[in-house]
Amino acid sequence: MRERLEEANNILKTIARVNGKELPEEFTNKLQKQVIEQKERGVTEAKTVSVFALCRTPNMRLKTFLITLNWCASEMVYVGLSYYGPAIGENQYMSFFLSSAVEIPSYLVCWVLMDRIGRRWPLCLSMVISGIFCIVTVLLPSDARTETLILYLISKCFISASFLIIYPYAGELYPTELRGVGIGTSAYIGGLGLIIIPFINYLGSSNLVLPLVVMGAVSVVGGLSALRLPETLHTSLPQTAEEGELFGKDWTYADCMACGDQRKISDAESYENLDQLELTQAPLVEDEVPDIPNLRRNSMRKLVRRQSSIVETQRDIDGNMKMTYWF
């Protein structure tokens, strides 16, 4: 993205060597060609981006706000519940140990769910369920310390899952060009929310479950707002700020209920296989060029079929003739 192509190629060669792989020669040749074109254009300095680029366009502005809101809510509730653990139950040491132990199963389950049904719904459900169990504690009698501890542990388990999801989810929503500054901004603002956590926990000196109710409400609001974010499972991630603006721009209320990978990309559509696409994809007839999704780069649009011929091959079990393209 910063046109430091020679340095990028050396890093990729190192990664390939460490992993016991070999970087395709065609990819290296393509980078070398771009380096020559870059020197001919007289590029002397790399472009930089600022935090204001996150709010320059409406869709990126909305996504930045929602990511930051979810980050702040998840971090506030997670840290708040961690600090408040010893105040609940009969034994403060056992309560703190259990509040840490319940995080382990949440991480394992979350690891599986993120690659099966996506990031958005697990984030939403974990925060909403955590908030509900926190709020329900207000219905228990004041002497129900064991029941309060159980509800607290369930809430801590689910909020731990959301705290795990928000990191990779935010990184996938921000485009590559803005990913560093985007995550840094969201994490910084989310950290500011921790300033009020001691004051919320101090409310427990007069009412034990009052801090849980406050943090539960924050968690529910943050979880519901996550439904407006686009799903990133099995999608081509945006690279530039322009692609980041297009990613999720066509969101509708029907997408709010969508779950899982609605559109799995093929190898040809993946950014990681861009070089293979330009070298191996079957050519296309000039007047039959299909509509290419907006997220695909301009370099992916230049492939055009010049000529093709068809020869007869063997028939399949249904009697249909198999065709082979020669180009």
Buried (B, 14 or more C-beta within 10 A) or exposed (E): BEBEBEEBBEEBBEEEEEEEEEBBEEBBEBBEEBBEEBEEEEEEEEEEBEEEBBEEBEBBEBBBBBBBBBBBBBBBBBBBBBBBBBBBBEEEEEBBEBBEEBBEEBEEBBEEBBEEBBBBBBBBBBBBBBBBBBBBBBEBEEEBBEBBBBBBBBBBBBBBBBBBBBEEBBBBBBBBBBBEBBBEBBBEBBBEBBEEBEEBBEBBEEEBBBBBBBBBBBBBBBBEBBBBBBBBBBBBBBBBBBBBBBBBBEBEEEBEEBEEBEEEBEEBBBBEBBBBBBEEEEEBEEEEEEEEEEBBBEEBEEBEBEEEEEEEEEEEEEEEEEEEEEE
